[in-house]
Amino acid sequence: MCLSWIDECIVEIIERSNSNDIFDIYSTFNINIIKANKDNLILKGNEALYIRNYFDTEVVFIRDDLHFQYEKFILAHELGHALLHTDIYVATFNKDLLNKSKLERQANYFALKLLNIELDSTEYEGYTIEQIAKALCISEESLLTLT
């Protein structure tokens, strides 16, 4: 899957925000971050949830018990959905039309590139996927994007 168009989006986002800090970017795009207990019903067992129109505002609900670096990765992932998948709001009425795995790969790629996370395979030789993900403070699923 060609994802170079996402690289171009990231450059534009950083230029518009005058920052590559995830919290500055959220502020620039007027997307609210609301921390919630992991048992909060709105999260439905997930670590985070992006809602495009929550009482006329964009918001990301995120668990309040995540490690700070992992929280930044999750916020970057959700920001990827918010900024890359702007036309999805209409399509969500028929979830069968969505290629969820493609959208997730794009959001993972966005998060990794925005946060400048790269994998040095020699540094992690002999590590399990779980160990590498934990060391990089990213999701295991996103490691597939790095390969």
Secondary structure, 3 states (H helix, E strand, C coil): CCCHHHHHHHHHHHHHHCCCCHHHHHHHCCEEEEEECCCCHHHCCCCEEEECCCCCCEEEEEECCCCHHHHHHHHHHHHHHHHHCCCHHHHCCCHHHCCHHHHHHHHHHHHHHHCCCCCCCCCCCCCCHHHHHHHHCCCHHHHHHHC
